[in-house]
Amino acid sequence: MEKKIYTPGILQYIPFFYVIWSDDLVSASEVNIVEKAIDGDHTLSDTEKVLLHSWLQVKNPPKNEEFKNWKQTISNSGTKLIEGETYPLTTFSQKVVCQYHETYPLNEQLKSIEVNLGIQPNHYNHLFEVEVEHSISAQTYDANEIAKILKGSHAPVIDAFQEFLLDPIFNWGIHRNKEDFRHVVLEQLKVLAQKGYGAMAYPAAYGGTGDMEGYATIFENLMYVDGSLTIKFGVQFGLFGGSIQKLGTKIHHDTYLTAAGQAKLLGCFAMTETGHGSNVRGIKTTATYDKKTDSIIIHTPGKNDNKEYIGNALHSKMASVFAQLIVNGKNEGVHAVLVPLRNKNHELLPGITVEDNGYKLGLNGVDNGKIWFNQVKVPRVNLLNKYGSIKEDGTYYSDIKNPNKRFFTMLGTLVGGRICVARAGLGGAKMALAIAIKHALKRRQFNDNIKIQEDLLMDYPSHQLRLTPLVASAYVYHATLDKMMEVYCDESQPDKRKVETQVAGLKSIITWYANNTIQECREACGGKGYLLENRIADLKGDVDIFTTFEGDNNVLLQLAAKGVLSDFKSEFNSAGFSSVLKLLSQQISDKLAMVNPLYSNKVDKEHLYNPKFHKHAFDYRTRRLTYTLAMRIRDYIKKGVPSYQAFLKVQTHLLALGKAYSVELAYNTYIEFTETIEDTKNRELFQKLGTLYALYEIRQDASWYLEQGYIGGTKSKAIRQRVERLCTELRPHIGVLVDGFGIPGHCITAPIAH
């Protein structure tokens, strides 16, 4: 075959044409993009333009002989394809030209084709018989700098804590006997308490530093050690100690808080009941005030009214028991009472029955159990009385007269626990991602050329697509949870109902994300991911429960949706959602006008990568779901359907709204966070992660956006291509991004990660 010589103008387009035809990228819209670029290319002669246009005839494609010439020309150039370049195909094409002709400048029209067609290395790195360099990037990043950005003002606390975790007592191991495992975790807990980490969120007078935000960061870091330790830590210092701190008054603080923070008084948080689950308001345990003896009698009235899934149940000497407080025959609603469980010899006190829950899917280092109370008498002073008290004359008093508001105010003080659970889930996801990606950067498998070493797992498009968006999500959720804890801890905002709504939704989507991520990482590591030594199996078992404790996710999403409907201004209760009617009377001002067809099919990079588009897409979904949900509820109520039943009929709609609201909140919070990053290079990297998160989430719900006419088929396809493109662009930096999580190297003990 006679070797064909191409002019520089034609030659620079040949790699593009070879990819376009080989990868079947020649739809009408793609052809239009290429033709527009050719027409705007002033470096081409008219003759060259005619030839290039002739190669774009869909009904009359180039002959096979031409294809062979193109490939031979590319292969013989000896040019390397550097995947890490900002515009890899454009750069490669110019280098090919330089092998046959004099230096040729970078062509902006080629960049336009590469960007607007969404062409990425996975479209062509196996088409050309050339060497591919995956590890070299035109832009490099420092993992320590990235980790410092994520740590923010908490860096000193985190750094000191991670250094403390070098203590051999925190070395990870495989424990098959739950009693032995529980003993190890208890000893670890005591060491943490001795170092002051247990009391960290408490006031200085009780051994702490008042740093609830710092406490949340170390809570996440504990997941890198072990999930059971994390939860045991949270139960002892966050739930038990936190209930004393948040629901008690000075007498309780002085008597118990220091001892709880030092782990000298081990306690548990007895709220959930076997028969009532997430329905805290409906629990049956009673706390009846006996005026004659000036005491409160705690009692389990029925077979399924016992407390269950109680962490620390076997090790604790005291419980914060949530019960219906009955004073002078009147039920004053759910309150917390401190109830001793065991004596100094660790023997159960009269009237107390505790059973071990036994082995679980995960967290077997936590001593979960069931507790029954049989007419157990405690002093009146044991009532945690910040929001409701029994006076010396035997009458009940509360500054909050409305019992519904009182109930949600009490629960609102414990929102920090939900933030910590979400952070623990996120920590598990980060750990799994770090292991899976480090493995994928070393493990090789398959290649169609036996002369070349096998390809890295991380170089496969499918592997990039399954893991990279999950890394982006981890960054988004990290910044979001940091902000939520900051807001929660802001004493100038005493009304916690808004943040309670926000956290309810975020806890749901983040713990679901964590479970999905860990499962994806397990599969991405194949059989190695199934081995206990590689940590992912344990993470999978431990994090699974996060979707249902501290609130079942489906219930919490409905809480978040009701918060959206009520604009955070009314109590959430099943007796009547007056806030919905208020919303309807105001209507939604913009009426959610039809989307302009030009907008729904807009596919250029500037639009798809623009945060304004992402914000509009998320805002549109939340507002439309709010509006249609409110309309449906109104119609049911107009027909005489009780409000509670009306909400039952729209449960799936509530879940959709709760999720949409939470994703929008996470994205908006993250974008605000990226604007605070001073270094331009790092800020742009973080913003690219935000773009990937947004497009990935829109893509995940593409069916809804298509049904609403918000996006058309062309735009849906373009978003999919953009997600793939971003994954490829981030490929050179994926190792730095997981190192940027800041997980201590000594905690990543999985053999496959090394």
Secondary structure in CASP SS format (residue, H / E / C, confidence):
PFRMAT SS
TARGET T0000
AUTHOR 0000-0000-0000
METHOD secondary structure of the structure
MODEL  1
M C 1.00
E C 1.00
K C 1.00
K C 1.00
I C 1.00
Y C 1.00
T C 1.00
P H 1.00
G H 1.00
I H 1.00
L H 1.00
Q C 1.00
Y C 1.00
I H 1.00
P H 1.00
F H 1.00
F H 1.00
Y H 1.00
V H 1.00
I H 1.00
W H 1.00
S H 1.00
D C 1.00
D C 1.00
L C 1.00
V C 1.00
S C 1.00
A H 1.00
S H 1.00
E H 1.00
V H 1.00
N H 1.00
I H 1.00
V H 1.00
E H 1.00
K H 1.00
A H 1.00
I H 1.00
D H 1.00
G C 1.00
D C 1.00
H C 1.00
T C 1.00
L C 1.00
S C 1.00
D H 1.00
T H 1.00
E H 1.00
K H 1.00
V H 1.00
L H 1.00
L H 1.00
H H 1.00
S H 1.00
W C 1.00
L C 1.00
Q C 1.00
V C 1.00
K C 1.00
N C 1.00
P C 1.00
P C 1.00
K C 1.00
N H 1.00
E H 1.00
E H 1.00
F H 1.00
K H 1.00
N H 1.00
W H 1.00
K H 1.00
Q H 1.00
T H 1.00
I H 1.00
S H 1.00
N H 1.00
S C 1.00
G C 1.00
T C 1.00
K C 1.00
L E 1.00
I E 1.00
E E 1.00
G E 1.00
E C 1.00
T C 1.00
Y C 1.00
P H 1.00
L H 1.00
T H 1.00
T H 1.00
F H 1.00
S H 1.00
Q H 1.00
K H 1.00
V H 1.00
V H 1.00
C H 1.00
Q H 1.00
Y H 1.00
H C 1.00
E C 1.00
T C 1.00
Y C 1.00
P C 1.00
L C 1.00
N C 1.00
E H 1.00
Q H 1.00
L H 1.00
K H 1.00
S H 1.00
I H 1.00
E H 1.00
V H 1.00
N H 1.00
L C 1.00
G C 1.00
I C 1.00
Q C 1.00
P H 1.00
N H 1.00
H H 1.00
Y C 1.00
N C 1.00
H C 1.00
L C 1.00
F C 1.00
E C 1.00
V C 1.00
E C 1.00
V E 1.00
E E 1.00
H E 1.00
S E 1.00
I E 1.00
S E 1.00
A C 1.00
Q C 1.00
T C 1.00
Y C 1.00
D C 1.00
A H 1.00
N H 1.00
E H 1.00
I H 1.00
A H 1.00
K H 1.00
I H 1.00
L H 1.00
K H 1.00
G H 1.00
S H 1.00
H H 1.00
A H 1.00
P H 1.00
V H 1.00
I H 1.00
D H 1.00
A H 1.00
F H 1.00
Q H 1.00
E H 1.00
F H 1.00
L C 1.00
L C 1.00
D C 1.00
P H 1.00
I H 1.00
F H 1.00
N C 1.00
W C 1.00
G C 1.00
I C 1.00
H C 1.00
R C 1.00
N C 1.00
K H 1.00
E H 1.00
D H 1.00
F H 1.00
R H 1.00
H H 1.00
V H 1.00
V H 1.00
L H 1.00
E H 1.00
Q H 1.00
L H 1.00
K H 1.00
V H 1.00
L H 1.00
A H 1.00
Q H 1.00
K C 1.00
G C 1.00
Y C 1.00
G C 1.00
A C 1.00
M C 1.00
A C 1.00
Y C 1.00
P C 1.00
A H 1.00
A H 1.00
Y H 1.00
G C 1.00
G C 1.00
T C 1.00
G C 1.00
D C 1.00
M H 1.00
E H 1.00
G H 1.00
Y H 1.00
A H 1.00
T H 1.00
I H 1.00
F H 1.00
E H 1.00
N H 1.00
L H 1.00
M C 1.00
Y C 1.00
V C 1.00
D C 1.00
G H 1.00
S H 1.00
L H 1.00
T H 1.00
I H 1.00
K H 1.00
F H 1.00
G H 1.00
V H 1.00
Q H 1.00
F H 1.00
G H 1.00
L H 1.00
F H 1.00
G H 1.00
G H 1.00
S H 1.00
I H 1.00
Q H 1.00
K H 1.00
L H 1.00
G C 1.00
T C 1.00
K H 1.00
I H 1.00
H H 1.00
H H 1.00
D H 1.00
T H 1.00
Y H 1.00
L H 1.00
T H 1.00
A H 1.00
A H 1.00
G H 1.00
Q C 1.00
A C 1.00
K C 1.00
L C 1.00
L C 1.00
G E 1.00
C E 1.00
F E 1.00
A E 1.00
M C 1.00
T C 1.00
E E 1.00
T C 1.00
G C 1.00
H C 1.00
G C 1.00
S C 1.00
N C 1.00
V H 1.00
R H 1.00
G H 1.00
I C 1.00
K C 1.00
T C 1.00
T E 1.00
A E 1.00
T E 1.00
Y E 1.00
D E 1.00
K C 1.00
K C 1.00
T C 1.00
D C 1.00
S E 1.00
I E 1.00
I E 1.00
I E 1.00
H E 1.00
T C 1.00
P C 1.00
G C 1.00
K C 1.00
N C 1.00
D C 1.00
N C 1.00
K E 1.00
E E 1.00
Y E 1.00
I E 1.00
G C 1.00
N C 1.00
A C 1.00
L C 1.00
H C 1.00
S C 1.00
K C 1.00
M E 1.00
A E 1.00
S E 1.00
V E 1.00
F E 1.00
A E 1.00
Q E 1.00
L E 1.00
I E 1.00
V E 1.00
N C 1.00
G C 1.00
K E 1.00
N E 1.00
E E 1.00
G E 1.00
V E 1.00
H E 1.00
A E 1.00
V E 1.00
L E 1.00
V E 1.00
P E 1.00
L C 1.00
R E 1.00
N C 1.00
K C 1.00
N C 1.00
H C 1.00
E C 1.00
L E 1.00
L C 1.00
P C 1.00
G C 1.00
I E 1.00
T E 1.00
V E 1.00
E E 1.00
D E 1.00
N C 1.00
G C 1.00
Y C 1.00
K C 1.00
L C 1.00
G C 1.00
L C 1.00
N C 1.00
G C 1.00
V C 1.00
D C 1.00
N C 1.00
G E 1.00
K E 1.00
I E 1.00
W E 1.00
F E 1.00
N C 1.00
Q C 1.00
V E 1.00
K E 1.00
V E 1.00
P E 1.00
R H 1.00
V H 1.00
N H 1.00
L E 1.00
L C 1.00
N C 1.00
K C 1.00
Y C 1.00
G C 1.00
S E 1.00
I E 1.00
K C 1.00
E C 1.00
D C 1.00
G C 1.00
T C 1.00
Y E 1.00
Y E 1.00
S C 1.00
D C 1.00
I C 1.00
K C 1.00
N C 1.00
P H 1.00
N H 1.00
K H 1.00
R H 1.00
F H 1.00
F H 1.00
T H 1.00
M H 1.00
L H 1.00
G H 1.00
T C 1.00
L C 1.00
V H 1.00
G H 1.00
G H 1.00
R H 1.00
I H 1.00
C H 1.00
V H 1.00
A H 1.00
R H 1.00
A H 1.00
G H 1.00
L H 1.00
G H 1.00
G H 1.00
A H 1.00
K H 1.00
M H 1.00
A H 1.00
L H 1.00
A H 1.00
I H 1.00
A H 1.00
I H 1.00
K H 1.00
H H 1.00
A H 1.00
L C 1.00
K C 1.00
R C 1.00
R E 1.00
Q C 1.00
F C 1.00
N C 1.00
D C 1.00
N C 1.00
I C 1.00
K C 1.00
I C 1.00
Q C 1.00
E C 1.00
D C 1.00
L E 1.00
L H 1.00
M H 1.00
D H 1.00
Y C 1.00
P H 1.00
S H 1.00
H H 1.00
Q H 1.00
L H 1.00
R H 1.00
L H 1.00
T H 1.00
P H 1.00
L H 1.00
V H 1.00
A H 1.00
S H 1.00
A H 1.00
Y H 1.00
V H 1.00
Y H 1.00
H H 1.00
A H 1.00
T H 1.00
L H 1.00
D H 1.00
K H 1.00
M H 1.00
M H 1.00
E H 1.00
V H 1.00
Y H 1.00
C C 1.00
D C 1.00
E C 1.00
S C 1.00
Q C 1.00
P C 1.00
D C 1.00
K C 1.00
R H 1.00
K H 1.00
V H 1.00
E H 1.00
T H 1.00
Q H 1.00
V H 1.00
A H 1.00
G H 1.00
L H 1.00
K H 1.00
S H 1.00
I H 1.00
I H 1.00
T H 1.00
W H 1.00
Y H 1.00
A H 1.00
N H 1.00
N H 1.00
T H 1.00
I H 1.00
Q H 1.00
E H 1.00
C H 1.00
R H 1.00
E H 1.00
A H 1.00
C C 1.00
G H 1.00
G H 1.00
K H 1.00
G H 1.00
Y H 1.00
L C 1.00
L H 1.00
E H 1.00
N H 1.00
R C 1.00
I H 1.00
A H 1.00
D H 1.00
L H 1.00
K H 1.00
G H 1.00
D H 1.00
V H 1.00
D H 1.00
I H 1.00
F H 1.00
T H 1.00
T C 1.00
F C 1.00
E C 1.00
G C 1.00
D C 1.00
N H 1.00
N H 1.00
V H 1.00
L H 1.00
L H 1.00
Q H 1.00
L H 1.00
A H 1.00
A H 1.00
K H 1.00
G H 1.00
V H 1.00
L H 1.00
S C 1.00
D C 1.00
F C 1.00
K C 1.00
S C 1.00
E C 1.00
F C 1.00
N C 1.00
S C 1.00
A C 1.00
G C 1.00
F C 1.00
S H 1.00
S H 1.00
V H 1.00
L H 1.00
K H 1.00
L H 1.00
L H 1.00
S H 1.00
Q H 1.00
Q C 1.00
I C 1.00
S C 1.00
D C 1.00
K C 1.00
L C 1.00
A C 1.00
M C 1.00
V C 1.00
N C 1.00
P H 1.00
L H 1.00
Y H 1.00
S H 1.00
N C 1.00
K C 1.00
V C 1.00
D C 1.00
K H 1.00
E H 1.00
H H 1.00
L H 1.00
Y C 1.00
N C 1.00
P H 1.00
K H 1.00
F H 1.00
H H 1.00
K H 1.00
H H 1.00
A H 1.00
F H 1.00
D H 1.00
Y H 1.00
R H 1.00
T H 1.00
R H 1.00
R H 1.00
L H 1.00
T H 1.00
Y H 1.00
T H 1.00
L H 1.00
A H 1.00
M H 1.00
R H 1.00
I H 1.00
R H 1.00
D H 1.00
Y H 1.00
I H 1.00
K H 1.00
K C 1.00
G C 1.00
V C 1.00
P C 1.00
S H 1.00
Y H 1.00
Q H 1.00
A H 1.00
F H 1.00
L H 1.00
K H 1.00
V C 1.00
Q H 1.00
T H 1.00
H H 1.00
L H 1.00
L H 1.00
A H 1.00
L H 1.00
G H 1.00
K H 1.00
A H 1.00
Y H 1.00
S H 1.00
V H 1.00
E H 1.00
L H 1.00
A H 1.00
Y H 1.00
N H 1.00
T H 1.00
Y H 1.00
I H 1.00
E H 1.00
F H 1.00
T H 1.00
E C 1.00
T C 1.00
I C 1.00
E C 1.00
D C 1.00
T H 1.00
K H 1.00
N H 1.00
R H 1.00
E H 1.00
L H 1.00
F H 1.00
Q H 1.00
K H 1.00
L H 1.00
G H 1.00
T H 1.00
L H 1.00
Y H 1.00
A H 1.00
L H 1.00
Y H 1.00
E H 1.00
I H 1.00
R H 1.00
Q H 1.00
D C 1.00
A H 1.00
S H 1.00
W H 1.00
Y H 1.00
L H 1.00
E H 1.00
Q C 1.00
G C 1.00
Y C 1.00
I C 1.00
G C 1.00
G H 1.00
T H 1.00
K H 1.00
S H 1.00
K H 1.00
A H 1.00
I H 1.00
R H 1.00
Q H 1.00
R H 1.00
V H 1.00
E H 1.00
R H 1.00
L H 1.00
C H 1.00
T H 1.00
E H 1.00
L H 1.00
R H 1.00
P H 1.00
H H 1.00
I H 1.00
G H 1.00
V H 1.00
L H 1.00
V H 1.00
D H 1.00
G C 1.00
F C 1.00
G C 1.00
I C 1.00
P C 1.00
G H 1.00
H H 1.00
C H 1.00
I C 1.00
T C 1.00
A C 1.00
P H 1.00
I H 1.00
A H 1.00
H C 1.00
END
